[in-house]
Amino acid sequence: MKKILLDTNFLMVPYQFKVDIFSEIERICNFKYELCILDRTIEELKLIIERQKGKHKEAANIALQLIKIKKVEIIKTNSPEHTDDVIVDHAIKKGCIVATQDKDLKRDLVNQGISVIVLRNKKTLVLVNDKGFN
């Protein structure tokens, strides 16, 4: 079973763009998968709620609710590295697909041969690998 690691900004897509990322992932993934996040993602969402206002705060609140509702697995981390570096390391070691909207992270992952799920045209999700789109 493949693991799909959801990044913080990706979890904010449902509120920001009114896209059901869970049904979209189901649509594009014709294989068995499990959704997961890093424990740092929860921390990042809580920081957004604490420090931001308006739509970012609301998007982070909804993201935390979706994590609970969808029973997304939370992966514990101990590394002092930056969150994006931990995501790349974890994806390489465990062979995860990463769902992100972060352009730099996406580029790093694709350059490492890791498949990535991204939002296309603010409407649908696509699965990208190192050879382009699937």
MDAnalysis code that builds the backbone (N, CA, C; Angstrom):
import MDAnalysis as mda
import numpy as np

u = mda.Universe.empty(402, n_residues=134, atom_resindex=np.repeat(np.arange(134), 3), trajectory=True)
u.add_TopologyAttr("name", ["N", "CA", "C"] * 134)
u.add_TopologyAttr("resid", np.arange(1, 135))
u.add_TopologyAttr("resname", ["MET", "LYS", "LYS", "ILE", "LEU", "LEU", "ASP", "THR", "ASN", "PHE", "LEU", "MET", "VAL", "PRO", "TYR", "GLN", "PHE", "LYS", "VAL", "ASP", "ILE", "PHE", "SER", "GLU", "ILE", "GLU", "ARG", "ILE", "CYS", "ASN", "PHE", "LYS", "TYR", "GLU", "LEU", "CYS", "ILE", "LEU", "ASP", "ARG", "THR", "ILE", "GLU", "GLU", "LEU", "LYS", "LEU", "ILE", "ILE", "GLU", "ARG", "GLN", "LYS", "GLY", "LYS", "HIS", "LYS", "GLU", "ALA", "ALA", "ASN", "ILE", "ALA", "LEU", "GLN", "LEU", "ILE", "LYS", "ILE", "LYS", "LYS", "VAL", "GLU", "ILE", "ILE", "LYS", "THR", "ASN", "SER", "PRO", "GLU", "HIS", "THR", "ASP", "ASP", "VAL", "ILE", "VAL", "ASP", "HIS", "ALA", "ILE", "LYS", "LYS", "GLY", "CYS", "ILE", "VAL", "ALA", "THR", "GLN", "ASP", "LYS", "ASP", "LEU", "LYS", "ARG", "ASP", "LEU", "VAL", "ASN", "GLN", "GLY", "ILE", "SER", "VAL", "ILE", "VAL", "LEU", "ARG", "ASN", "LYS", "LYS", "THR", "LEU", "VAL", "LEU", "VAL", "ASN", "ASP", "LYS", "GLY", "PHE", "ASN"])
u.atoms.positions = np.array([
    [0.839, -1.180, 0.000],
    [0.000, 0.000, 0.000],
    [0.886, 1.246, 0.000],
    [0.607, 2.158, -0.892],
    [1.353, 3.411, -1.000],
    [0.887, 4.394, 0.061],
    [1.819, 5.162, 0.594],
    [1.456, 6.237, 1.518],
    [1.492, 7.557, 0.752],
    [0.503, 8.401, 1.009],
    [0.455, 9.742, 0.434],
    [0.602, 10.714, 1.595],
    [1.709, 11.448, 1.586],
    [2.040, 12.389, 2.645],
    [1.494, 13.766, 2.270],
    [0.582, 14.287, 3.087],
    [-0.050, 15.575, 2.811],
    [0.725, 16.690, 3.499],
    [1.106, 17.706, 2.729],
    [1.822, 18.862, 3.248],
    [0.817, 19.865, 3.829],
    [1.291, 20.751, 4.690],
    [0.430, 21.733, 5.351],
    [-0.380, 22.558, 4.355],
    [0.302, 23.141, 3.366],
    [-0.418, 24.011, 2.428],
    [-1.428, 23.245, 1.576],
    [-1.184, 21.974, 1.356],
    [-2.106, 21.149, 0.582],
    [-3.403, 20.932, 1.353],
    [-3.293, 20.800, 2.667],
    [-4.477, 20.607, 3.510],
    [-5.355, 21.859, 3.573],
    [-4.823, 22.988, 3.146],
    [-5.588, 24.230, 3.150],
    [-6.340, 24.453, 1.834],
    [-6.084, 23.600, 0.843],
    [-6.735, 23.698, -0.474],
    [-8.265, 23.615, -0.391],
    [-8.838, 22.709, 0.426],
    [-10.304, 22.629, 0.452],
    [-10.982, 23.965, 0.764],
    [-10.433, 24.711, 1.711],
    [-11.027, 26.011, 2.048],
    [-10.671, 27.064, 0.996],
    [-9.412, 27.101, 0.591],
    [-8.951, 28.160, -0.304],
    [-9.535, 28.060, -1.707],
    [-9.678, 26.828, -2.225],
    [-10.101, 26.657, -3.615],
    [-11.382, 25.842, -3.768],
    [-11.991, 25.469, -2.639],
    [-13.248, 24.696, -2.656],
    [-13.096, 23.396, -3.453],
    [-11.962, 22.721, -3.268],
    [-11.689, 21.448, -3.935],
    [-11.663, 20.358, -2.875],
    [-12.424, 19.284, -3.098],
    [-12.422, 18.142, -2.191],
    [-11.191, 17.291, -2.510],
    [-10.118, 17.545, -1.781],
    [-8.856, 16.852, -2.075],
    [-8.966, 15.349, -1.862],
    [-9.841, 14.915, -0.979],
    [-9.951, 13.494, -0.674],
    [-10.619, 12.729, -1.821],
    [-11.694, 13.282, -2.374],
    [-12.321, 12.607, -3.519],
    [-11.452, 12.744, -4.768],
    [-10.714, 13.831, -4.878],
    [-9.800, 14.009, -6.014],
    [-8.643, 13.011, -5.947],
    [-8.107, 12.783, -4.762],
    [-7.032, 11.786, -4.617],
    [-7.570, 10.415, -5.011],
    [-8.773, 10.117, -4.556],
    [-9.393, 8.833, -4.914],
    [-9.554, 8.709, -6.433],
    [-9.910, 9.812, -7.081],
    [-10.111, 9.812, -8.536],
    [-8.812, 9.538, -9.295],
    [-7.707, 10.136, -8.850],
    [-6.451, 10.027, -9.609],
    [-5.584, 8.833, -9.209],
    [-5.864, 8.222, -8.072],
    [-5.036, 7.108, -7.589],
    [-5.777, 5.789, -7.768],
    [-5.391, 5.055, -8.782],
    [-6.027, 3.758, -9.046],
    [-5.233, 2.627, -8.377],
    [-4.855, 2.867, -7.139],
    [-4.114, 1.899, -6.342],
    [-4.486, 2.116, -4.876],
    [-4.155, 1.136, -4.039],
    [-4.433, 1.267, -2.610],
    [-3.448, 2.255, -2.003],
    [-3.986, 3.139, -1.165],
    [-3.137, 4.146, -0.536],
    [-3.648, 4.460, 0.866],
    [-2.762, 5.067, 1.629],
    [-3.094, 5.530, 2.976],
    [-2.616, 6.972, 3.084],
    [-3.453, 7.846, 3.620],
    [-3.099, 9.252, 3.781],
    [-2.389, 9.445, 5.118],
    [-1.337, 10.266, 5.100],
    [-0.608, 10.535, 6.327],
    [-0.073, 11.966, 6.321],
    [0.286, 12.433, 7.495],
    [0.920, 13.742, 7.661],
    [2.035, 13.586, 8.686],
    [2.935, 14.544, 8.720],
    [3.938, 14.589, 9.776],
    [3.334, 15.282, 10.981],
    [3.809, 14.949, 12.175],
    [3.336, 15.644, 13.374],
    [3.598, 17.150, 13.265],
    [4.609, 17.522, 12.528],
    [4.934, 18.938, 12.328],
    [3.831, 19.686, 11.578],
    [3.086, 18.967, 10.778],
    [1.990, 19.585, 10.040],
    [0.943, 20.109, 11.016],
    [0.643, 19.327, 12.035],
    [-0.296, 19.766, 13.069],
    [0.249, 21.031, 13.736],
    [1.535, 21.021, 14.063],
    [2.167, 22.185, 14.692],
    [2.075, 23.406, 13.783],
    [2.354, 23.230, 12.491],
    [2.286, 24.348, 11.548],
    [0.869, 24.899, 11.439],
    [-0.121, 24.020, 11.392],
    [-1.513, 24.472, 11.314],
    [-1.906, 25.237, 12.576],
    [-1.471, 24.762, 13.726],
    [-1.774, 25.460, 14.990],
    [-1.104, 26.833, 15.035],
    [0.103, 26.926, 14.500],
    [0.790, 28.223, 14.437],
    [0.055, 29.193, 13.517],
    [-0.437, 28.698, 12.406],
    [-1.208, 29.536, 11.488],
    [-2.453, 30.060, 12.196],
    [-3.137, 29.189, 12.913],
    [-4.341, 29.594, 13.648],
    [-3.994, 30.660, 14.689],
    [-2.861, 30.474, 15.358],
    [-2.426, 31.392, 16.410],
    [-1.986, 32.751, 15.859],
    [-1.281, 32.749, 14.731],
    [-0.627, 33.973, 14.242],
    [-1.324, 34.679, 13.082],
    [-2.155, 33.954, 12.352],
    [-2.778, 34.532, 11.159],
    [-4.201, 34.978, 11.465],
    [-4.756, 35.703, 10.503],
    [-6.145, 36.144, 10.619],
    [-6.881, 35.756, 9.349],
    [-8.198, 35.864, 9.396],
    [-9.015, 35.715, 8.202],
    [-8.954, 34.347, 7.565],
    [-8.788, 34.356, 6.228],
    [-8.916, 33.114, 5.456],
    [-7.838, 32.080, 5.773],
    [-6.618, 32.512, 6.112],
    [-5.561, 31.548, 6.438],
    [-5.896, 30.819, 7.745],
    [-6.364, 31.579, 8.726],
    [-6.751, 30.995, 10.005],
    [-7.904, 30.010, 9.816],
    [-8.897, 30.408, 9.048],
    [-10.055, 29.545, 8.793],
    [-9.644, 28.284, 8.029],
    [-8.774, 28.442, 7.039],
    [-8.298, 27.297, 6.251],
    [-7.560, 26.299, 7.145],
    [-6.744, 26.799, 8.065],
    [-6.004, 25.925, 8.977],
    [-6.956, 25.210, 9.937],
    [-7.970, 25.904, 10.421],
    [-8.975, 25.278, 11.290],
    [-9.683, 24.137, 10.570],
    [-10.087, 24.375, 9.342],
    [-10.769, 23.339, 8.557],
    [-9.822, 22.172, 8.287],
    [-8.552, 22.474, 8.004],
    [-7.563, 21.415, 7.767],
    [-7.451, 20.495, 8.982],
    [-7.393, 21.070, 10.182],
    [-7.310, 20.252, 11.400],
    [-8.558, 19.388, 11.567],
    [-9.718, 19.937, 11.251],
    [-10.958, 19.160, 11.331],
    [-10.940, 18.002, 10.335],
    [-10.475, 18.274, 9.113],
    [-10.425, 17.225, 8.083],
    [-9.473, 16.097, 8.461],
    [-8.362, 16.445, 9.094],
    [-7.398, 15.424, 9.544],
    [-8.093, 14.446, 10.494],
    [-8.903, 14.985, 11.412],
    [-9.630, 14.124, 12.362],
    [-10.726, 13.331, 11.664],
    [-11.540, 14.011, 10.873],
    [-12.675, 13.361, 10.200],
    [-12.203, 12.227, 9.295],
    [-11.146, 12.486, 8.533],
    [-10.639, 11.498, 7.576],
    [-9.669, 10.502, 8.209],
    [-9.425, 10.657, 9.508],
    [-8.537, 9.747, 10.248],
    [-7.175, 9.586, 9.565],
    [-6.567, 10.728, 9.250],
    [-5.261, 10.743, 8.599],
    [-4.196, 10.325, 9.618],
    [-3.354, 9.383, 9.219],
    [-2.282, 8.900, 10.096],
    [-1.280, 10.016, 10.359],
    [-0.864, 10.150, 11.618],
    [0.127, 11.164, 11.988],
    [1.454, 10.463, 12.260],
    [2.481, 10.863, 11.527],
    [3.816, 10.261, 11.653],
    [4.665, 11.122, 12.585],
    [5.198, 10.506, 13.613],
    [6.048, 11.212, 14.577],
    [7.430, 11.455, 13.965],
    [7.964, 12.657, 14.220],
    [9.307, 12.993, 13.728],
    [10.151, 13.496, 14.896],
    [11.453, 13.319, 14.770],
    [12.372, 13.783, 15.811],
    [13.475, 14.668, 15.248],
    [13.495, 14.840, 13.956],
    [14.585, 15.549, 13.306],
    [14.523, 17.060, 13.567],
    [15.692, 17.677, 13.778],
    [15.730, 19.134, 13.945],
    [15.692, 19.875, 12.601],
    [15.709, 19.131, 11.504],
    [15.718, 19.733, 10.176],
    [14.434, 20.505, 9.887],
    [14.490, 21.347, 8.863],
    [13.316, 22.085, 8.376],
    [12.260, 21.076, 7.910],
    [11.000, 21.404, 8.073],
    [9.906, 20.484, 7.740],
    [9.996, 19.963, 6.310],
    [10.281, 20.829, 5.343],
    [10.370, 20.382, 3.951],
    [11.469, 19.337, 3.766],
    [12.596, 19.515, 4.471],
    [13.685, 18.535, 4.386],
    [13.258, 17.196, 4.979],
    [12.490, 17.245, 6.051],
    [11.989, 16.016, 6.676],
    [11.027, 15.312, 5.717],
    [10.188, 16.091, 5.033],
    [9.255, 15.517, 4.051],
    [10.027, 14.806, 2.943],
    [11.044, 15.468, 2.398],
    [11.850, 14.868, 1.326],
    [12.520, 13.588, 1.823],
    [13.161, 13.643, 2.986],
    [13.834, 12.467, 3.546],
    [12.853, 11.309, 3.750],
    [11.706, 11.624, 4.328],
    [10.706, 10.589, 4.598],
    [10.187, 9.986, 3.287],
    [9.922, 10.837, 2.315],
    [9.404, 10.364, 1.022],
    [10.419, 9.449, 0.336],
    [11.693, 9.795, 0.419],
    [12.740, 8.974, -0.199],
    [12.851, 7.627, 0.534],
    [12.925, 7.671, 1.865],
    [13.107, 6.450, 2.647],
    [11.913, 5.510, 2.554],
    [10.713, 6.065, 2.572],
    [9.499, 5.238, 2.624],
    [8.802, 5.100, 1.273],
    [9.294, 5.796, 0.239],
    [8.683, 5.705, -1.079],
    [7.292, 6.324, -1.143],
    [7.092, 7.374, -0.375],
    [5.783, 8.050, -0.333],
    [5.567, 8.921, -1.566],
    [4.313, 9.144, -1.861],
    [3.902, 10.207, -2.778],
    [3.647, 11.404, -1.875],
    [3.994, 12.613, -2.320],
    [3.778, 13.804, -1.498],
    [2.772, 14.719, -2.189],
    [1.782, 15.170, -1.434],
    [0.793, 16.120, -1.934],
    [1.159, 17.492, -1.381],
    [1.496, 18.434, -2.286],
    [1.946, 19.754, -1.850],
    [1.602, 20.821, -2.888],
    [1.552, 22.063, -2.428],
    [1.397, 23.218, -3.305],
    [2.683, 24.050, -3.314],
    [3.677, 23.631, -2.556],
    [4.936, 24.354, -2.435],
    [5.813, 24.083, -3.662],
    [6.071, 25.117, -4.454],
    [6.811, 24.948, -5.715],
    [8.227, 24.429, -5.495],
    [8.923, 24.975, -4.500],
    [10.301, 24.535, -4.247],
    [10.338, 23.083, -3.782],
    [9.430, 22.735, -2.887],
    [9.362, 21.356, -2.401],
    [9.020, 20.415, -3.546],
    [8.063, 20.802, -4.374],
    [7.671, 19.978, -5.524],
    [8.876, 19.728, -6.436],
    [9.625, 20.776, -6.742],
    [10.811, 20.645, -7.607],
    [11.833, 19.696, -6.986],
    [12.096, 19.860, -5.680],
    [13.059, 18.990, -4.997],
    [12.617, 17.530, -5.053],
    [11.334, 17.293, -4.805],
    [10.811, 15.927, -4.807],
    [10.893, 15.293, -6.188],
    [10.454, 16.014, -7.207],
    [10.474, 15.481, -8.577],
    [11.919, 15.213, -9.011],
    [12.850, 16.108, -8.636],
    [14.269, 15.900, -8.962],
    [14.827, 14.648, -8.283],
    [14.226, 14.260, -7.155],
    [14.650, 13.053, -6.431],
    [13.897, 11.808, -6.921],
    [13.008, 11.993, -7.898],
    [12.254, 10.862, -8.429],
    [11.011, 10.509, -7.631],
    [10.569, 11.419, -6.770],
    [9.385, 11.199, -5.942],
    [8.157, 11.745, -6.669],
    [7.090, 10.960, -6.725],
    [5.841, 11.429, -7.322],
    [5.164, 12.439, -6.407],
    [4.486, 13.412, -7.023],
    [3.872, 14.513, -6.287],
    [2.441, 14.709, -6.784],
    [1.542, 15.018, -5.857],
    [0.179, 15.392, -6.217],
    [0.053, 16.895, -6.034],
    [-0.438, 17.575, -7.069],
    [-0.590, 19.031, -7.025],
    [-1.969, 19.443, -7.543],
    [-2.340, 20.659, -7.193],
    [-3.586, 21.233, -7.687],
    [-3.315, 21.873, -9.040],
    [-4.141, 21.536, -10.023],
    [-3.983, 22.071, -11.377],
    [-5.167, 22.987, -11.685],
    [-4.889, 24.197, -12.151],
    [-5.916, 25.172, -12.540],
    [-6.921, 25.466, -11.427],
    [-6.485, 25.338, -10.168],
    [-7.334, 25.611, -9.008],
    [-8.622, 24.796, -8.992],
    [-8.618, 23.636, -9.698],
    [-9.838, 22.841, -9.810],
    [-9.658, 21.363, -9.529],
    [-8.615, 20.769, -10.090],
    [-8.445, 19.320, -9.995],
    [-7.017, 18.986, -9.558],
    [-6.865, 17.771, -9.056],
    [-5.536, 17.304, -8.671],
    [-4.937, 16.470, -9.794],
    [-3.615, 16.525, -9.898],
    [-2.890, 15.675, -10.844],
    [-1.705, 15.042, -10.125],
    [-1.354, 13.856, -10.588],
    [-0.202, 13.131, -10.060],
    [0.961, 13.345, -11.018],
    [2.068, 13.901, -10.495],
    [3.236, 14.220, -11.306],
    [4.382, 13.325, -10.849],
    [5.133, 12.784, -11.821],
    [6.346, 12.059, -11.454],
    [7.531, 12.728, -12.127],
    [8.710, 12.138, -12.037],
    [9.909, 12.762, -12.589],
    [9.900, 12.818, -14.114],
    [8.971, 12.148, -14.750],
    [8.866, 12.173, -16.211],
    [7.735, 13.105, -16.675],
    [7.115, 13.786, -15.736],
    [5.986, 14.664, -16.073],
    [4.713, 14.138, -15.466],
    [3.603, 14.401, -16.110],
    [2.297, 14.017, -15.565],
    [1.989, 12.573, -15.861],
    [1.282, 11.926, -14.938],
    [0.804, 10.553, -15.142],
    [-0.511, 10.602, -15.878],
])
